[in-house]
Amino acid sequence: MGMKFFAKAGGSLLAVCLMLSGCTTDEIVEQYVRLDETTYSFLCSGNEPQTVKVKASGEWNVEVSASWIEIVEETAEGVVINVTDNDQEGERHGELTFTCGDALEAVNVYQLGNDAMEWRFRWPYDFDLGAVISPNGRYLGGLLFEYMKDGTPLRKVTITDLDTDEMRIVAEVPKSLFGIEAPICITDQGLFFVSDVSEGGVMAFDLAGNYWKPENVAGWEGTPNVEAVSSDGNIWIGYGRDKIGTTGMYYPLVWKNGTPEQLPWPENNYRDEDFKNGIMARGCSHDGSVIYGSTWDDTDCGMLYWKDGKVDWVGSDIRTVERVTIERPSGESYERAIVTGLICSAQRLNCSPNGKYIAGMYCREFVEGGSVQRERYPAFFNTETKTTTVIKDYGEGGGMTATDDGIGFSTIGITGANAGAVVDIDSGMVLGKLEDWIKDNYGITIPGGYIRYVTPSGTMFGRMMMTSAAGTRTTDWYMVPNNQAE
């Protein structure tokens, strides 16, 4: 199955009501042109054709603005386009203009210059609910969603070899069999963990299409959740529950060669109180020696980590807990512990490969107007020096991941973030917005978003918001060095 390299801002609607013009009948009709995507990108050479799907109120026409853009085929459903090789330095841009009467819609076509040959940029937008990347960037795991002839939802479990871009469908799973829902993590050996909403926990699929449930702690109920893996595939981390129901605590777990064991807890939770719901382990370093996770008491999501057999709070150097009395506007009062510290929720790639840095979100709680308010900024914790760097240059956001040499990546904005920043963690210096940084250092124009993870070989794995006629959703992208297989 082919994949577009990237496409952004899909198919806006342009509709007008006109008399006897272009694609009209003898009556007043609504004219429109709808495109599945409005931006396409190609490498400087070795490209495969891409299809622009078109829906219109009647007959439509297309014009090309640049001679290097080729229309390979034109059908009633759209056009197939390709580009000639670009032997020049620098990116070039052209347009396809579609018209139906007075309705008009344009497609942007970008092609990388010859100076970008060392990198491949891909946007696997076909994956439902995003994708996951293995620790060293060997594999990408995702799910394709279709319907069987009888209307039963079908999930296709796919694994892509990032050295070759070859996508393999390893299993086709009807919802009537298992309720697999979202990709969780994948090993460099091709073992892919997917959430199972029908029975809870996760299911593992290998490259041969075999599947099974990971082993649970003896005597515990249900299926545990594997959240992240070591680079050799021998260590998994995640969580389980001692019993299903409202009274069951979440416990952080580490599997060594498939056998689970429980990780230690701090004495009290994020607010220095008794635990209510427990802890989930979320991510780990490549060798599994550093693990991080979050508490799951209410919406606290306090971030902690395990190293050298001990557990402590991420951001321990700046963490404070204060008990305050808060008066509501009604005159009633109540006591609450307010905290300054680092938090995270379900992020699984926040740890640098060597475990030196952990990215998170600095959260300072304060009382204002009779309620608890929060300010939240990207933050990075050094597990060797046990110091925290907080970045406030671009306003609120969260730290997403870091490289071994201390380059940190963050979001700009809290929810629905579609922009990122790059920082030097040890100096606290902001290196710029992500799009500018990638353009300056790699010569590639990305469609937006933020970095989720960077492998030791330099493969970048990101996420962005994509808007199309069907609505807005998140999708992932990756940038791979062409010499990765060497």
C-alpha positions in Angstrom: 0.0 0.0 0.0 1.4 3.3 -1.0 1.8 6.3 1.3 1.8 10.0 0.6 4.9 11.7 2.0 2.7 14.4 3.6 -0.4 16.3 3.0 -1.9 19.1 5.0 -5.1 21.1 5.4 -7.5 18.9 3.5 -10.2 19.9 1.1 -12.0 23.1 2.0 -15.5 23.6 0.5 -16.1 26.5 -1.9 -19.7 26.6 -2.9 -21.7 29.2 -4.8 -25.2 29.4 -6.3 -25.2 30.4 -9.9 -27.5 30.4 -13.0 -26.5 28.5 -16.1 -22.7 28.7 -15.6 -20.1 25.8 -15.8 -21.5 22.7 -14.1 -25.1 23.9 -13.8 -28.4 22.6 -15.0 -31.4 24.8 -16.0 -32.0 25.5 -12.4 -30.1 27.2 -9.6 -27.6 24.6 -8.2 -24.9 24.6 -5.6 -21.5 24.5 -7.1 -18.5 23.1 -5.3 -15.1 21.5 -5.6 -13.9 19.2 -2.7 -10.4 17.7 -2.5 -9.3 15.0 -0.1 -6.1 17.0 0.6 -4.7 20.4 -0.5 -1.0 19.9 -0.1 1.3 17.2 -1.5 5.0 16.8 -1.1 7.6 14.8 -3.1 11.2 13.9 -2.7 13.8 15.3 -5.1 13.9 11.9 -7.0 12.5 8.4 -7.0 8.9 9.4 -6.4 5.8 7.3 -6.9 2.6 8.8 -8.3 0.0 10.2 -5.8 -3.7 10.5 -6.3 -5.7 13.7 -5.8 -9.3 12.7 -5.2 -11.9 15.2 -6.4 -15.6 15.6 -5.8 -17.5 18.3 -7.6 -21.1 19.4 -8.3 -20.5 18.7 -12.0 -17.8 18.5 -14.7 -14.5 19.9 -13.4 -11.3 21.0 -15.0 -7.7 21.1 -13.8 -4.8 23.4 -14.7 -1.1 22.9 -13.8 1.1 25.9 -12.9 4.5 24.2 -13.4 6.0 22.1 -16.1 7.7 19.7 -13.6 4.3 18.6 -12.3 2.9 15.8 -14.4 -0.7 14.6 -14.6 -0.2 10.8 -15.2 -3.9 9.9 -15.4 -7.2 11.7 -15.2 -10.4 9.9 -14.2 -13.9 10.9 -13.0 -12.7 10.5 -9.4 -9.6 12.6 -9.6 -6.1 12.9 -11.1 -2.9 11.0 -10.5 0.1 13.3 -10.3 3.9 12.8 -10.3 6.9 15.1 -10.6 10.1 15.1 -12.6 13.4 14.7 -10.7 14.7 18.0 -9.1 18.4 18.3 -9.8 18.6 21.8 -8.3 19.3 22.9 -4.7 16.3 24.1 -2.7 12.6 23.3 -2.6 10.2 24.2 -5.4 6.5 24.8 -5.4 3.7 24.6 -7.9 -0.1 24.4 -7.9 -3.0 22.4 -9.4 -6.1 24.5 -9.8 -9.5 22.7 -10.0 -12.6 24.5 -11.2 -16.3 23.7 -11.6 -18.1 26.7 -13.0 -17.1 29.5 -10.6 -16.1 27.1 -7.8 -12.4 26.9 -7.4 -10.0 24.9 -5.3 -6.1 24.7 -5.4 -3.6 22.0 -4.5 -0.1 23.0 -3.4 2.7 20.7 -4.6 6.1 20.9 -3.0 9.2 19.0 -4.1 12.4 18.9 -2.0 15.7 20.0 -3.6 18.7 17.8 -4.3 20.3 19.0 -1.0 17.8 17.0 1.0 18.7 13.6 -0.5 19.9 12.3 2.9 16.4 12.3 4.4 13.0 10.8 3.7 9.9 12.5 5.1 6.7 10.4 5.4 3.2 11.0 6.6 1.3 7.7 7.2 -2.1 9.4 7.4 -4.0 6.1 6.6 -3.4 4.8 10.1 -6.4 5.1 12.3 -5.6 6.6 15.7 -2.0 7.3 14.9 1.2 5.1 14.9 4.0 4.0 17.2 7.7 3.7 16.5 10.3 1.2 17.8 13.2 2.4 20.0 15.8 2.5 17.2 13.3 3.4 14.5 13.3 0.1 12.7 9.5 -0.4 12.7 6.4 1.6 12.7 3.2 0.0 13.9 -0.4 1.2 13.0 -3.9 0.1 12.4 -6.0 0.4 9.2 -9.8 0.5 9.7 -12.2 -1.1 7.2 -15.6 -2.8 7.1 -16.2 -6.4 6.1 -19.0 -7.2 3.6 -21.5 -7.9 6.4 -20.7 -4.5 8.0 -18.5 -5.8 10.8 -15.6 -3.4 11.6 -12.2 -4.8 10.7 -8.8 -3.8 12.0 -5.7 -4.5 9.9 -2.6 -4.7 12.0 0.3 -3.3 10.0 4.0 -3.1 10.5 6.2 -0.8 8.3 9.9 -1.4 7.9 11.3 2.1 8.0 14.5 1.0 6.2 12.5 0.2 3.1 9.1 1.8 3.6 7.6 -1.6 3.1 4.2 -2.0 4.9 3.1 -5.4 5.9 -0.4 -6.4 7.0 0.3 -9.1 9.7 -3.2 -9.7 10.8 -6.8 -8.8 10.0 -9.0 -8.8 13.1 -12.8 -8.4 13.0 -14.3 -6.5 16.0 -16.4 -9.6 16.7 -13.1 -11.5 17.6 -11.2 -8.8 19.5 -11.8 -5.2 20.2 -8.3 -4.0 19.3 -8.4 -0.2 19.3 -5.1 1.7 19.3 -1.4 1.2 18.8 0.6 1.3 22.1 4.3 0.3 21.4 6.5 -1.8 19.1 9.9 -3.4 19.5 12.8 -3.3 17.1 12.2 -7.0 16.6 8.7 -6.3 15.3 6.5 -7.3 18.3 3.6 -4.9 18.2 1.4 -4.2 21.3 -2.2 -3.0 20.6 -4.9 -2.0 23.1 -7.8 -4.4 23.5 -11.0 -2.6 24.6 -13.1 -5.8 24.7 -11.1 -7.5 27.4 -8.8 -4.7 28.6 -5.1 -4.6 28.5 -3.1 -5.2 25.3 -2.6 -7.9 22.7 0.8 -8.6 21.1 1.2 -9.3 17.4 4.5 -10.5 15.8 5.7 -10.2 12.2 4.3 -13.7 11.4 0.8 -12.7 12.5 0.9 -14.7 15.8 -0.9 -13.0 18.7 -1.2 -13.5 22.5 -1.7 -11.7 25.8 1.2 -10.7 28.0 1.6 -12.6 31.2 0.0 -11.1 34.3 1.2 -11.1 37.9 0.1 -14.4 39.6 -3.3 -14.0 41.2 -4.2 -10.7 39.5 -7.2 -10.3 37.3 -7.6 -9.2 33.7 -4.8 -8.4 31.2 -2.0 -6.0 32.0 -1.0 -3.0 29.8 2.5 -3.0 28.2 3.3 0.7 27.5 7.0 0.7 26.4 9.8 -1.6 25.6 13.6 -1.7 25.7 15.7 -1.7 22.5 16.5 -5.4 22.7 12.9 -6.3 23.3 13.6 -8.2 26.5 12.2 -5.5 28.9 8.6 -4.3 28.8 7.1 -1.8 31.2 3.5 -0.9 32.0 0.9 -1.6 34.7 -1.8 -4.0 35.9 -4.5 -4.2 38.5 -4.8 -6.6 41.4 -8.5 -6.9 40.8 -11.0 -5.5 38.4 -13.5 -3.0 39.6 -13.6 0.3 41.6 -11.4 -1.0 44.4 -8.5 -2.3 42.3 -5.3 -0.4 42.5 -3.1 0.3 39.4 0.5 -1.1 40.0 3.6 -0.2 37.9 5.1 -3.3 36.3 8.3 -4.3 34.5 8.5 -7.6 32.5 11.9 -9.2 32.1 11.9 -11.8 29.4 8.1 -12.0 29.6 7.8 -12.3 33.4 6.2 -9.4 35.3 7.3 -8.0 38.6 6.0 -5.0 40.6 8.0 -1.8 40.8 8.4 0.0 44.2 6.1 2.9 45.3 6.9 6.2 47.0 5.4 6.4 50.5 2.7 8.9 49.5 1.1 10.1 46.3 1.7 13.3 44.4 0.0 15.4 47.1 1.7 13.6 50.0 -1.5 11.8 50.7 -2.6 8.1 50.7 -2.8 6.6 47.2 -6.4 6.3 45.8 -5.9 4.6 42.4 -2.2 3.9 42.0 0.6 4.3 39.5 1.1 3.5 35.8 4.6 3.0 34.4 4.7 4.8 31.0 8.1 4.8 29.3 11.8 3.7 29.7 15.3 4.1 28.4 16.7 1.8 25.8 18.3 -0.5 28.3 15.3 -0.4 30.7 17.5 1.0 33.5 15.4 4.2 33.8 11.6 4.0 33.9 9.1 6.8 34.3 5.4 6.8 35.0 2.6 8.8 36.6 0.2 8.6 39.5 -3.5 8.1 38.6 -5.2 9.7 41.6 -8.0 12.0 40.2 -6.3 14.2 37.6 -3.0 14.6 39.4 -0.7 12.7 36.9 2.3 13.3 39.1 5.4 12.2 37.3 7.9 9.8 39.0 10.8 7.6 37.9 12.7 4.5 38.8 16.5 4.3 38.6 19.1 2.1 40.4 16.3 0.3 42.2 14.9 3.4 43.7 11.8 5.5 43.0 11.6 9.3 43.2 9.6 12.2 41.7 10.7 13.6 38.3 11.5 17.3 39.1 12.3 16.5 42.8 14.5 19.6 43.0 11.6 22.0 42.3 8.7 20.0 43.8 6.8 21.6 46.7 3.6 20.6 48.5 1.6 23.1 50.5 -1.7 22.6 52.4 -4.0 25.6 52.1 -7.5 26.6 53.1 -9.6 27.8 50.1 -12.6 30.0 50.5 -15.3 29.6 47.9 -17.3 32.7 46.7 -20.2 31.2 48.7 -18.3 31.6 51.9 -17.6 27.9 52.4 -14.1 26.8 52.8 -12.1 23.6 52.3 -8.6 22.3 52.6 -6.4 21.1 49.7 -2.8 20.3 49.0 -1.4 22.4 46.1 1.7 21.2 44.4 4.5 22.5 42.2 6.1 19.7 40.3 6.3 17.7 37.0 3.3 15.8 35.5 2.6 13.6 32.5 -0.4 11.5 31.4 -0.2 8.8 28.7 3.0 9.9 26.9 5.3 6.9 26.3 8.3 8.4 24.6 9.4 11.1 27.1 12.7 9.5 28.1 15.9 10.1 26.1 17.4 6.8 24.8 20.2 6.7 27.4 17.8 7.7 30.3 19.7 10.9 31.1 16.8 13.2 30.4 13.0 12.9 31.0 10.6 15.4 29.5 7.5 16.5 31.3 5.2 19.3 32.1 6.0 21.8 34.9 2.8 22.5 36.8 2.5 25.2 39.4 -0.8 25.3 41.3 -2.0 28.4 43.0 -5.2 29.8 44.6 -7.1 32.6 42.8 -10.7 33.6 42.9 -11.7 30.8 45.4 -10.3 28.0 43.2 -7.1 26.3 42.3 -5.5 27.6 39.1 -2.5 26.1 37.2 0.3 27.3 35.0 2.0 24.7 32.9 5.2 24.9 30.9 7.6 22.5 29.1 10.2 21.0 31.5 13.1 18.6 31.3 14.7 16.6 34.2 18.3 15.5 34.3 18.3 12.1 36.1 22.1 12.3 36.7 22.3 15.8 38.2 18.7 15.7 39.4 18.0 19.2 38.1 15.0 20.6 36.2 15.0 23.0 33.3 11.7 24.9 32.8 11.1 26.7 29.4 8.6 29.6 29.4 9.7 31.4 26.1 6.7 30.3 24.1 4.1 30.2 26.8 2.3 27.2 28.1 3.0 23.7 26.7 4.7 20.4 27.6 8.0 18.7 27.2 7.7 15.7 24.9 11.1 14.0 24.5 14.9 14.6 24.5 18.0 13.3 22.8 21.0 11.8 24.6 23.0 15.0 24.0 20.4 17.2 25.6 18.3 18.6 22.8 14.7 18.9 24.1 11.5 19.0 22.2 8.2 20.5 23.4 4.8 21.5 22.4 3.6 25.1 22.1 0.2 25.1 23.7 -1.5 22.6 26.1 -4.4 20.9 24.2 -4.6 20.3 20.5 -1.1 21.5 20.1 0.1 21.8 16.5 3.4 23.6 17.0 6.6 22.7 18.7 9.9 24.2 19.9 13.5 23.0 20.3 15.7 23.8 23.3 19.2 23.1 24.6 18.3 21.6 28.0 21.5 22.2 29.9 21.8 25.9 29.0 18.0 26.5 28.9 18.5 28.2 25.5 15.6 28.0 23.1 16.8 27.0 19.6 13.6 28.0 17.8 10.3 26.8 16.6 10.4 23.2 15.3 9.5 24.0 11.6 12.3 26.6 11.4 14.8 24.4 13.1 14.2 21.4 10.8 14.2 23.7 7.7 17.6 25.2 8.8 19.2 22.0 9.8 17.8 19.5 7.3 16.4 21.5 4.4 13.0 20.0 4.7 9.7 21.8 5.1 7.4 19.9 7.4 3.6 20.5 7.6 3.6 21.4 11.3 3.2 19.7 14.6 5.7 18.7 17.3 8.4 16.0 17.9 7.4 13.0 20.0 10.7 11.0 19.8 14.2 11.0 18.3 16.1 7.8 17.9 19.9 7.6 18.4 20.4 7.4 14.6 18.4 10.7 14.2 15.0 9.4 13.0 12.3 11.9 14.1 8.8 10.9 15.0 6.2 13.7 15.2 2.5 14.4 15.4 0.3 17.1 14.0 -3.3 18.1 13.5 -4.8 17.4 10.1 -7.9 19.1 8.8 -10.0 17.8 5.9 -13.5 17.8 4.7 -14.1 14.9 7.2 -13.0 17.0 10.1 -9.9 17.4 12.2 -7.8 14.6 13.7 -4.2 13.9 14.8 -1.8 12.1 12.5 1.9 11.1 12.9 4.8 11.7 10.6 8.5 10.6 10.6 11.7 11.7 9.0 14.3 9.0 8.4 17.9 9.2 7.3 18.5 7.3 4.1 21.6 5.7 5.4 19.8 4.1 8.4 20.1 0.6 7.0 23.9 0.8 6.5 
